[in-house]
């Protein structure tokens, strides 16, 4: 049951990200959420601001886009859960790379909140 609730919250979080819905992102992300990518570290307010700016400028994901996981694993540490795997964004005209991701989730006041997301592009060919 707990895993199902986490995965549903995670699905809502990714849907909000693809849709550029910063209100839902703000609700699901912890106040000290951090995004780690090839571009560096980004705090929650900077992340939400850059998404809102991209959406307003018409430079966000196309309608019908969605996140798709090829591999997703969960590792529980009491109130914390590490979610990791490989996935990508599909459904728009742009070719998007496969990504490796690692997320840290915590149940706070009965609700799952994401604390961090780390992602990097998967190599085009296995090493």
N, C-alpha and C positions, 0 to 999 in steps of 0.2 A: 504494500500500500504506500509506504513512504517513498519507495523508488518510483512508483507510478506518478505520485504527486510532484516529485522533483522533475521527472522527465516532461510532464505536462507544463510546468512552470518554465522549463528550459525551452520547450517548443514555442511558448508564448513570447519569450524573450527574443528568440531568433526571428520570429515573425515580426515583432515590433521593430527590430533592427533593420530588417529588409524593407519594411514599410516606412522607415524613418519616423516612427512614433516615439518621440522622446519622452512623452508623458508616461507611457508604459515602461520604457527603459528605466526612467528615473525611479519608478515604483519597485522594479525587480532588482535593480542594482543597489548594492549597499552604498552608504554615503561615502565610504572610502574606497570604492571600486577603482581598480586600475587595469588598464589595457596595456599589454606588452606585445609589441610587434617589431618588425624590422625597422620601423620608423622611430622606435624608442618607447618611452613610458608616457602614458596619457592618463590623467585623472578623469574622474567622472564628469565634472563640469566642462572640461575642455572637449571630452569625447562628445557629449550631448550637444555642445555648441557647434562643433564641426559637422555633426550630422544635420542639425537644423539648417545650417548654412548651405550645405550641399543639396538638401531637399528643396530649399527656397530657390536655389539657383538651377534647379532641374538637372543636377549632376549626381543623382542617387540611383539606386537600382530601378530597373524597368518594372512596370506592373507585371504581375505573374511570376516574378522571381521568388525563389525560396531556398532555404538552406537544406542541404541533403547530406546526411551522414553515411559514409561507407563503413566506418568502424566507430563504435562508441562503447567505452568501458567505464564502469563506475567502481570506485574504491572508497569504501566508507571508513571514516575515522571518528566514530561517535556522532557528534553534531555537525561534523564537516564531511563533505563528500567531494572527492576529486573525480572529475569527468574528463576523459581524454579520448583522443582518437583522430580520425581523418575524415574530412568532408569537403564540401564546396558549395558555391551558390550556383544554382541552375535556373533556367527559365527566361533568360534574356538573350539578346543577340550577341553580347560580348562573350568571348571565351574567357573563362575564369579559371585560375589555377586550383589544383587540389591543395588543401591546407591541412597541416597537423595542428591540433589545438589541445589546450589544457585549461580547464576551468576549475575554480574552487568555489563550492557552494556551502552555505551554512543556513540552518533552520533557525530563524529569529522570530520570536513571538508567534510561533506556529506557521510561519511563512518562509518559503525558500527564497534566499537572496544570494545573488552571485557576488563574490568578493573580488574575483580576478579572472581575466581571460588572457591567455598567451597563445598567439598563433604565429605560424611561419609557413611559407610556401613549401610544399613537398617537392623534392627533386623531380625533374622531368623524367629521368631514368634512374632506376636503382643503381646504387654504387656497387 
